[in-house]
Amino acid sequence: MTAAAPATPSVRSQPGSAQGRSRVAWLADFYASAIGKKAVMAVTGVILFGWIFMHMLGNLKLYLGAEHFNEYSKWLRTMGAPAVPHDVPLWIVRIVILVAVWLHIQAATQLTLMNRAARPIDYQERDFVAGTYAARTMRWGGVIIALFVLYHLAHLTWGLRVAPPSTFVPGDPYHNVVSGFLIWWVSAIYIVANIALGLHLHHGLWSMFNSLGLNHPKFNRGKRLFATAFALVIIIANVSFPIAVLVGLVR
């Protein structure tokens, strides 16, 4: 009589492995759903809204003069020193922002395609209360903002000649900002782009609150006030920089 071969361990006999696969499968299924994509847009939206607000606060140092503004720019590259190598925290922030932007755009695009597939024929009657200008132009606003970010980086980070005849001086961001904004069409690009950003933020904040479950009539007034106030603060502050340079308030 031959001995029976040892039984091959089944998936059920490996609970840790099965649970790990089930979690991965659940996350994949969740992200594939419309609710999952809205959740991703909400989380990445919080990251991007926070970064935009902090970026605006830092740029307000422009009004304190060249010394303060340049010291702030230097601090962004040296924060954490000497324990942390030069530029490392800044690159960590940049990577987080890039990943958040990618996931935000990917989720938004896939959600739009899912909505079109579910509703191939446009409604005959549209809800124009919900379909505000910002909501109807959300996609194109995102494209404008993406192009502006590339221009902004080329202008003030990479030092490319995208704002002639202004000159880029490494290590002197105050000079680079002021010399660029003295050119009217460069200032116009920044003004138009930041107005588009404000509209995008307004509708984005409203949608984010809805995605987080705050979709009830008693919350609507507060959501609208917060979204409007946040968007206006960003628009007014960011638009004020080129205007202040053009009128001679910042030299």
C-alpha positions in Angstrom: 0.0 0.0 0.0 1.6 3.3 -1.1 1.6 6.4 1.1 -0.7 9.2 0.1 0.9 12.3 -1.3 0.8 15.3 1.0 -2.1 17.6 0.2 -1.3 20.8 -1.6 -2.1 23.8 0.6 -5.2 25.5 -0.8 -5.9 29.2 -0.9 -8.3 28.8 2.0 -5.4 27.4 4.1 -3.5 30.6 3.6 -5.7 33.3 5.2 -3.1 36.0 5.2 -2.5 35.7 1.4 -6.2 35.5 0.7 -7.0 38.5 2.8 -4.3 40.5 1.1 -5.6 39.6 -2.4 -9.2 40.4 -1.3 -8.1 43.8 -0.1 -6.4 44.6 -3.4 -9.4 43.3 -5.3 -11.7 45.5 -3.2 -9.6 48.6 -3.7 -9.5 47.9 -7.5 -13.3 47.4 -7.6 -13.8 50.5 -5.5 -11.6 52.6 -7.8 -13.3 51.2 -10.8 -16.7 52.5 -9.5 -18.0 56.0 -9.9 -18.0 56.5 -6.1 -14.4 55.4 -5.9 -13.3 57.9 -8.6 -15.2 60.7 -6.8 -13.4 59.7 -3.6 -10.1 59.9 -5.3 -11.0 63.3 -6.8 -12.0 64.5 -3.3 -8.8 63.3 -1.6 -6.5 64.7 -4.3 -8.6 67.8 -4.3 -7.9 68.4 -0.6 -4.2 68.1 -1.3 -4.2 70.4 -4.2 -6.5 73.0 -2.5 -4.1 73.0 0.5 -1.0 73.4 -1.7 -2.6 76.3 -3.7 -3.5 78.1 -0.5 0.0 77.7 1.0 1.6 78.7 -2.3 -0.5 81.9 -2.3 0.4 82.7 1.3 4.1 82.4 0.5 3.8 84.6 -2.5 2.3 87.4 -0.4 5.9 88.0 0.8 6.3 89.7 -2.5 4.8 92.8 -0.8 7.5 92.7 1.9 10.3 93.3 -0.6 13.1 91.5 -2.3 14.9 90.4 0.9 11.9 88.7 2.5 10.8 87.1 -0.8 14.2 85.7 -1.7 14.7 84.4 1.8 11.4 82.6 1.6 12.4 81.1 -1.7 15.7 80.0 -0.2 14.0 78.4 2.8 11.8 76.3 0.5 15.1 74.6 -0.7 16.8 74.4 2.7 14.0 73.5 5.1 14.9 70.7 7.3 18.7 71.4 7.0 21.1 70.2 8.1 19.3 67.0 9.0 17.7 66.8 5.5 19.7 67.2 2.3 19.2 70.3 0.2 16.0 70.4 -2.0 14.8 67.0 -0.7 11.6 68.3 1.1 10.8 70.5 -1.9 11.1 67.5 -4.2 8.9 65.4 -1.9 6.2 68.1 -2.1 6.6 68.3 -5.9 6.2 64.5 -6.3 3.2 64.4 -4.0 1.6 67.2 -6.0 2.4 65.6 -9.4 0.9 62.3 -8.2 -2.2 64.1 -6.9 -2.6 66.0 -10.2 -2.2 62.8 -12.2 -4.8 60.8 -10.1 -7.1 63.8 -10.1 -7.1 64.2 -13.9 -7.3 60.4 -14.5 -10.3 60.0 -12.2 -12.0 63.1 -13.7 -11.5 61.8 -17.2 -12.7 58.3 -16.5 -15.7 59.6 -14.6 -16.6 61.8 -17.5 -16.4 58.8 -19.9 -18.5 56.7 -17.5 -21.2 59.3 -17.3 -21.3 59.6 -21.1 -21.6 55.9 -21.5 -24.4 55.8 -19.0 -26.2 58.8 -20.7 -25.2 58.8 -24.4 -28.0 61.3 -25.3 -27.9 64.7 -23.7 -30.9 65.8 -21.7 -33.4 67.9 -23.5 -33.8 70.1 -20.4 -30.7 70.9 -18.4 -30.6 72.1 -14.8 -29.1 75.6 -15.3 -29.0 76.2 -11.6 -26.5 73.4 -11.1 -24.9 73.9 -14.6 -23.1 77.1 -13.7 -20.4 78.5 -16.0 -17.7 77.0 -13.8 -19.4 73.6 -13.8 -20.0 73.5 -17.6 -16.4 74.6 -18.4 -14.6 72.5 -15.7 -12.8 70.4 -18.3 -11.6 73.3 -20.4 -10.7 75.2 -17.2 -8.5 72.2 -16.2 -6.7 72.3 -19.6 -6.1 76.1 -19.3 -4.7 75.6 -15.8 -2.4 72.8 -16.9 -1.0 74.9 -19.8 -0.5 77.8 -17.4 1.4 75.6 -14.9 3.8 74.6 -17.6 4.3 78.3 -18.6 4.7 79.3 -14.9 7.4 76.7 -14.4 9.2 77.6 -17.6 9.0 81.3 -16.6 10.0 81.3 -12.9 11.5 77.9 -12.2 13.3 76.6 -15.3 14.3 80.0 -16.4 13.4 79.6 -20.1 13.0 82.6 -22.3 9.2 82.6 -22.4 8.8 86.3 -21.2 11.2 88.3 -23.4 12.7 90.8 -22.9 12.8 90.0 -19.2 15.9 88.2 -17.9 16.1 85.2 -15.5 18.6 85.6 -12.7 19.2 82.3 -10.8 18.8 82.8 -7.0 16.8 86.1 -7.4 13.2 85.1 -7.7 12.0 88.6 -6.7 13.8 90.1 -9.8 12.4 87.3 -12.0 8.8 87.9 -10.9 9.0 91.7 -11.2 10.8 91.8 -14.5 8.3 89.3 -15.9 5.2 91.1 -14.7 6.4 94.4 -16.1 5.5 92.9 -19.5 1.8 93.5 -19.9 1.0 90.3 -21.9 2.8 88.2 -19.3 0.7 89.7 -16.6 -2.4 89.2 -18.7 -1.6 85.4 -18.9 -1.3 85.2 -15.1 -4.5 87.2 -14.6 -6.6 85.1 -17.0 -5.2 81.9 -15.7 -5.9 82.7 -12.1 -9.5 83.7 -12.8 -9.9 80.3 -14.5 -8.3 78.7 -11.5 -10.7 80.4 -9.2 -13.7 79.2 -11.1 -12.2 75.7 -11.1 -11.6 75.8 -7.4 -15.2 77.1 -6.7 -16.9 74.2 -8.5 -14.2 71.7 -7.3 -14.8 72.5 -3.7 -18.6 72.2 -4.1 -18.1 68.8 -5.8 -15.6 67.7 -3.2 -18.1 68.4 -0.4 -20.7 66.4 -2.2 -18.3 63.5 -2.7 -17.6 63.5 1.0 -21.3 63.0 1.7 -22.1 66.7 2.7 -24.9 66.8 0.2 -27.9 68.1 2.2 -29.9 71.3 2.0 -28.8 72.4 5.4 -25.1 72.3 4.3 -25.6 73.9 0.9 -25.5 77.6 2.0 -22.3 76.9 4.1 -20.7 75.0 1.2 -21.5 77.8 -1.3 -20.1 80.5 1.0 -16.9 78.6 1.7 -16.3 77.7 -1.9 -17.0 81.3 -3.0 -14.8 82.8 -0.3 -11.9 80.4 -0.9 -12.0 81.0 -4.7 -12.2 84.8 -4.3 -9.3 84.9 -1.9 -7.1 82.9 -4.3 -8.2 85.0 -7.3 -7.8 88.4 -5.6 -4.4 87.5 -4.1 -2.9 85.9 -7.1 -4.2 88.6 -9.5 -2.9 91.3 -7.3 0.7 90.3 -7.9 0.9 91.2 -11.6 -1.3 94.3 -11.1 0.9 95.5 -8.3 3.9 95.3 -10.5 2.2 97.0 -13.5 1.0 100.0 -11.4 4.4 100.4 -9.7 3.3 99.3 -6.2 6.0 96.5 -6.3 9.3 97.5 -7.9 
